[in-house]
Amino acid sequence: TPYGNGAKIDAQKKYIGHRVFVIILKN
């Protein structure tokens, strides 16, 4: 469903954003 795809994309953005945030903290 379109909603399911949107949720997947949103989850990926949050996950990527979290990864970047952790990398910045480590530096």
HTML snippet that shows the backbone in 3Dmol.js (N, CA, C, O; Angstrom):
<script src="https://3Dmol.org/build/3Dmol-min.js"></script>
<div id="view" style="width:600px;height:400px;position:relative"></div>
<script>
const pdb = `
ATOM      1  N   THR A   1       0.840  -1.204   0.000  1.00  0.00           N
ATOM      2  CA  THR A   1       0.000   0.000   0.000  1.00  0.00           C
ATOM      3  C   THR A   1       0.870   1.247   0.000  1.00  0.00           C
ATOM      4  O   THR A   1       2.007   1.199   0.470  1.00  0.00           O
ATOM      5  N   PRO A   2       0.367   2.355  -0.513  1.00  0.00           N
ATOM      6  CA  PRO A   2       1.149   3.611  -0.496  1.00  0.00           C
ATOM      7  C   PRO A   2       1.560   4.001   0.918  1.00  0.00           C
ATOM      8  O   PRO A   2       2.669   4.488   1.138  1.00  0.00           O
ATOM      9  N   TYR A   3       0.656   3.782   1.882  1.00  0.00           N
ATOM     10  CA  TYR A   3       0.973   4.148   3.271  1.00  0.00           C
ATOM     11  C   TYR A   3       2.127   3.287   3.787  1.00  0.00           C
ATOM     12  O   TYR A   3       3.018   3.784   4.475  1.00  0.00           O
ATOM     13  N   GLY A   4       2.106   1.991   3.453  1.00  0.00           N
ATOM     14  CA  GLY A   4       3.173   1.086   3.892  1.00  0.00           C
ATOM     15  C   GLY A   4       4.516   1.516   3.313  1.00  0.00           C
ATOM     16  O   GLY A   4       5.524   1.520   4.018  1.00  0.00           O
ATOM     17  N   ASN A   5       4.533   1.876   2.033  1.00  0.00           N
ATOM     18  CA  ASN A   5       5.779   2.322   1.409  1.00  0.00           C
ATOM     19  C   ASN A   5       6.270   3.606   2.054  1.00  0.00           C
ATOM     20  O   ASN A   5       7.467   3.761   2.295  1.00  0.00           O
ATOM     21  N   GLY A   6       5.358   4.526   2.335  1.00  0.00           N
ATOM     22  CA  GLY A   6       5.725   5.793   2.969  1.00  0.00           C
ATOM     23  C   GLY A   6       6.318   5.543   4.340  1.00  0.00           C
ATOM     24  O   GLY A   6       7.279   6.203   4.736  1.00  0.00           O
ATOM     25  N   ALA A   7       5.748   4.591   5.069  1.00  0.00           N
ATOM     26  CA  ALA A   7       6.247   4.282   6.412  1.00  0.00           C
ATOM     27  C   ALA A   7       7.648   3.695   6.325  1.00  0.00           C
ATOM     28  O   ALA A   7       8.502   3.999   7.158  1.00  0.00           O
ATOM     29  N   LYS A   8       7.890   2.852   5.319  1.00  0.00           N
ATOM     30  CA  LYS A   8       9.228   2.256   5.146  1.00  0.00           C
ATOM     31  C   LYS A   8      10.253   3.346   4.866  1.00  0.00           C
ATOM     32  O   LYS A   8      11.332   3.356   5.459  1.00  0.00           O
ATOM     33  N   ILE A   9       9.920   4.257   3.969  1.00  0.00           N
ATOM     34  CA  ILE A   9      10.842   5.345   3.616  1.00  0.00           C
ATOM     35  C   ILE A   9      11.110   6.217   4.839  1.00  0.00           C
ATOM     36  O   ILE A   9      12.249   6.617   5.080  1.00  0.00           O
ATOM     37  N   ASP A  10      10.072   6.511   5.607  1.00  0.00           N
ATOM     38  CA  ASP A  10      10.219   7.343   6.800  1.00  0.00           C
ATOM     39  C   ASP A  10      11.119   6.644   7.814  1.00  0.00           C
ATOM     40  O   ASP A  10      11.963   7.280   8.445  1.00  0.00           O
ATOM     41  N   ALA A  11      10.936   5.331   7.967  1.00  0.00           N
ATOM     42  CA  ALA A  11      11.757   4.567   8.913  1.00  0.00           C
ATOM     43  C   ALA A  11      13.216   4.581   8.466  1.00  0.00           C
ATOM     44  O   ALA A  11      14.116   4.699   9.297  1.00  0.00           O
ATOM     45  N   GLN A  12      13.454   4.462   7.167  1.00  0.00           N
ATOM     46  CA  GLN A  12      14.826   4.493   6.653  1.00  0.00           C
ATOM     47  C   GLN A  12      15.463   5.852   6.912  1.00  0.00           C
ATOM     48  O   GLN A  12      16.632   5.928   7.290  1.00  0.00           O
ATOM     49  N   LYS A  13      14.702   6.920   6.712  1.00  0.00           N
ATOM     50  CA  LYS A  13      15.238   8.270   6.961  1.00  0.00           C
ATOM     51  C   LYS A  13      15.612   8.422   8.431  1.00  0.00           C
ATOM     52  O   LYS A  13      16.669   8.967   8.752  1.00  0.00           O
ATOM     53  N   LYS A  14      14.748   7.942   9.324  1.00  0.00           N
ATOM     54  CA  LYS A  14      15.026   8.042  10.758  1.00  0.00           C
ATOM     55  C   LYS A  14      16.265   7.224  11.102  1.00  0.00           C
ATOM     56  O   LYS A  14      17.110   7.666  11.879  1.00  0.00           O
ATOM     57  N   TYR A  15      16.370   6.026  10.519  1.00  0.00           N
ATOM     58  CA  TYR A  15      17.504   5.150  10.801  1.00  0.00           C
ATOM     59  C   TYR A  15      18.797   5.783  10.313  1.00  0.00           C
ATOM     60  O   TYR A  15      19.796   5.797  11.032  1.00  0.00           O
ATOM     61  N   ILE A  16      18.780   6.309   9.090  1.00  0.00           N
ATOM     62  CA  ILE A  16      19.974   6.959   8.532  1.00  0.00           C
ATOM     63  C   ILE A  16      20.337   8.181   9.364  1.00  0.00           C
ATOM     64  O   ILE A  16      21.510   8.402   9.665  1.00  0.00           O
ATOM     65  N   GLY A  17      19.344   8.971   9.734  1.00  0.00           N
ATOM     66  CA  GLY A  17      19.586  10.155  10.553  1.00  0.00           C
ATOM     67  C   GLY A  17      20.201   9.778  11.888  1.00  0.00           C
ATOM     68  O   GLY A  17      21.082  10.480  12.384  1.00  0.00           O
ATOM     69  N   HIS A  18      19.751   8.686  12.472  1.00  0.00           N
ATOM     70  CA  HIS A  18      20.289   8.225  13.757  1.00  0.00           C
ATOM     71  C   HIS A  18      21.742   7.799  13.590  1.00  0.00           C
ATOM     72  O   HIS A  18      22.578   8.101  14.441  1.00  0.00           O
ATOM     73  N   ARG A  19      22.052   7.095  12.492  1.00  0.00           N
ATOM     74  CA  ARG A  19      23.420   6.650  12.223  1.00  0.00           C
ATOM     75  C   ARG A  19      24.342   7.861  12.107  1.00  0.00           C
ATOM     76  O   ARG A  19      25.421   7.885  12.699  1.00  0.00           O
ATOM     77  N   VAL A  20      23.916   8.858  11.348  1.00  0.00           N
ATOM     78  CA  VAL A  20      24.718  10.070  11.152  1.00  0.00           C
ATOM     79  C   VAL A  20      24.931  10.775  12.483  1.00  0.00           C
ATOM     80  O   VAL A  20      26.030  11.251  12.764  1.00  0.00           O
ATOM     81  N   PHE A  21      23.886  10.845  13.307  1.00  0.00           N
ATOM     82  CA  PHE A  21      23.965  11.505  14.611  1.00  0.00           C
ATOM     83  C   PHE A  21      24.991  10.801  15.500  1.00  0.00           C
ATOM     84  O   PHE A  21      25.788  11.457  16.171  1.00  0.00           O
ATOM     85  N   VAL A  22      24.972   9.478  15.503  1.00  0.00           N
ATOM     86  CA  VAL A  22      25.918   8.701  16.321  1.00  0.00           C
ATOM     87  C   VAL A  22      27.346   8.921  15.825  1.00  0.00           C
ATOM     88  O   VAL A  22      28.266   9.078  16.628  1.00  0.00           O
ATOM     89  N   ILE A  23      27.533   8.933  14.514  1.00  0.00           N
ATOM     90  CA  ILE A  23      28.875   9.151  13.948  1.00  0.00           C
ATOM     91  C   ILE A  23      29.391  10.529  14.351  1.00  0.00           C
ATOM     92  O   ILE A  23      30.562  10.673  14.704  1.00  0.00           O
ATOM     93  N   ILE A  24      28.531  11.540  14.303  1.00  0.00           N
ATOM     94  CA  ILE A  24      28.943  12.900  14.687  1.00  0.00           C
ATOM     95  C   ILE A  24      29.345  12.920  16.164  1.00  0.00           C
ATOM     96  O   ILE A  24      30.338  13.550  16.530  1.00  0.00           O
ATOM     97  N   LEU A  25      28.583  12.237  17.003  1.00  0.00           N
ATOM     98  CA  LEU A  25      28.898  12.213  18.436  1.00  0.00           C
ATOM     99  C   LEU A  25      30.253  11.554  18.682  1.00  0.00           C
ATOM    100  O   LEU A  25      31.017  11.996  19.540  1.00  0.00           O
ATOM    101  N   LYS A  26      30.547  10.492  17.925  1.00  0.00           N
ATOM    102  CA  LYS A  26      31.817   9.780  18.120  1.00  0.00           C
ATOM    103  C   LYS A  26      32.997  10.648  17.708  1.00  0.00           C
ATOM    104  O   LYS A  26      34.082  10.542  18.281  1.00  0.00           O
ATOM    105  N   ASN A  27      32.787  11.506  16.718  1.00  0.00           N
ATOM    106  CA  ASN A  27      33.868  12.404  16.303  1.00  0.00           C
ATOM    107  C   ASN A  27      33.956  13.533  17.310  1.00  0.00           C
ATOM    108  O   ASN A  27      34.799  14.420  17.171  1.00  0.00           O
TER     109      ASN A  27
END
`;
const viewer = $3Dmol.createViewer("view");
viewer.addModel(pdb, "pdb");
viewer.setStyle({}, {cartoon: {color: "spectrum"}});
viewer.zoomTo();
viewer.render();
</script>
